[in-house]
């Protein structure tokens, strides 16, 4: 298996996030990626595919905002990380806004995803990492590859950030695969939290099937997406499958949901699979509430590998930092056996 990582992703290091009513140390730390990289060993170099593949998923105005936001924050006389505090609840629409406070509300949905001076570069190279890991699948030189992306991406929509996510790495890769000739692509999201950004991006796209196994949004972030009745609209109707599970879910119930997701993916008949993998389903994760063990990840990986599909694995969440490297390695072990 080829593994891709770019150290420029480590520069993004938000200081604080608003969590459960108070400011706390940010959970999405550079050490997450450092520990995984150290555990997995040598990584392949990352190529720069430019901004064009990002613009196939994200709107140009959002990309411009993300690249310039922190500089505008500083120009407004602010210190530290840029974070919003006012969000449009209804009639969200394009407006000619200038003040950075307004733009932060326009292009984000939570106060847990600050923009630092290095957020754009880190997110940019995260997306390039996903594209680099996709390349050997497109040319047939590999059947599985792993993109160690950081910050994660699956909460980022076409024109918004949130959930620690700025650019949607899995969506960028899936669209790039479509553009390279794959008529049908599936995305399977197995992060603890629903991949709302990925769902929104492909909501009306029948060529990309999105299946997500996640904590019930009735009790867990992101609350407003990921309910079982969300199935896509227009050309994308039926191409979204949400399988919410209760807190405390262990492997047997998780595998039942996984079988449902994989059966739906098989019926869709894609030629390539993008796996959004979050290790925050781990029983020791500090901000999540499933009970998946380290050895369970090998079982999960092997079952997904049994589909036989070329698979790009994209790193999403996972906040039990000291155990993260072993948990990622355990999932990858399930694939290397195929």
Secondary structure as UniProt FT lines:
FT   STRAND          2..4
FT   HELIX           7..11
FT   STRAND          16..19
FT   TURN            20..21
FT   STRAND          22..25
FT   HELIX           30..40
FT   HELIX           52..55
FT   TURN            56..57
FT   HELIX           60..75
FT   TURN            76..77
FT   HELIX           100..106
FT   TURN            117..118
FT   HELIX           119..138
FT   TURN            139..140
FT   STRAND          144..147
FT   TURN            154..155
FT   TURN            158..159
FT   STRAND          160..162
FT   TURN            163..164
FT   HELIX           169..179
FT   TURN            180..181
FT   STRAND          185..189
FT   HELIX           196..201
FT   TURN            202..204
FT   TURN            206..207
FT   STRAND          208..215
FT   TURN            217..219
FT   TURN            221..222
FT   TURN            228..229
FT   HELIX           234..236
FT   TURN            237..238
FT   STRAND          240..245
FT   TURN            247..248
FT   HELIX           251..268
FT   STRAND          272..277
FT   HELIX           279..281
FT   TURN            283..284
FT   TURN            286..287
FT   HELIX           294..305
FT   TURN            306..307
FT   STRAND          311..315
FT   HELIX           321..336
//
